């Protein structure tokens, strides 16, 4: 074919699907206290997730001492026979 007879197609500029988002504020891990904040920081480092996601995976009942009693729990069967 003769290339002089064929023109290159022109396309319109594509529309953006989503608006530009501003960067999220850093999650205040220090507000969780030493124990829970340290646990969240360890998750961030080990799993490579954002701080907010790691902090939400830490159980917290409103007290910064919710995990302190885990070390004193007695191990045993859940059902006694």
N, C-alpha and C positions, 0 to 999 in steps of 0.2 A: 504494500500500500504506500501511497504517497503521504509522507508525514506533513507536508505543507497544507493538506486538506483537513487534517484533524486538529482541532483545538483542544487544549487542556481544559478539563471541566473546572468550574469554579464552585466553591462551596461557601455557604454563609458561616460566619464565626459561631462556634458552638456556644450554647447558653450554659451558664453555671448551674449545676443542680442544687448545690447547697451554698449558703452564704459563708463568708470567711468567719471563723470562730476565734474569739480571743482566748488566750491561754488561761487555763484554770489556775486558781490560787493554790499554792502548795498546802497540803493537808497538815494540820498541826499535830504531828505525832507526839510532841512533848505534852500535849493536853491529856493524853491517855495515861500519863504517869510513867514511872520507871519500868515497872513490870510489863504492862500491856503495850506501852510504846516501844519497849525493847523487843517484844515479841513481833510487833508489826514491822519494825525495822529489819528484823531477821527474815521475815517473809519477803519483804521488798528485795533484799539482797539475794536470797536463795531462789526465788521464783521469778524475779525480774518483772514485777508488776508495779503499777503506780501506787503511791503511798495510800491514797484513799481506798483503793480496792483491798489492799492488805489490812488496813485498819478495820474495814467492815467485816473481815473474816475473823476478827478477834471477839470472842464472847465477852459481853460486858453487861452486868445487871444494874448499872448506874453507880457501881462502886469500883474504885481502882484496885480493890483487893479481892475481886471475884475469883481469881485463879490461885490465891495464896493457900487455900486449904487443900489443893490437889496433892501437895506433897505429903500431907498427913493422912490421906485416905487409905483405908485398908483394902488390899486386894483380896478378892474372893469371888466365889460364884454368885451370880445374881439371884438364882433360885436355890433355896435350901431344901434338901430332901431329907 
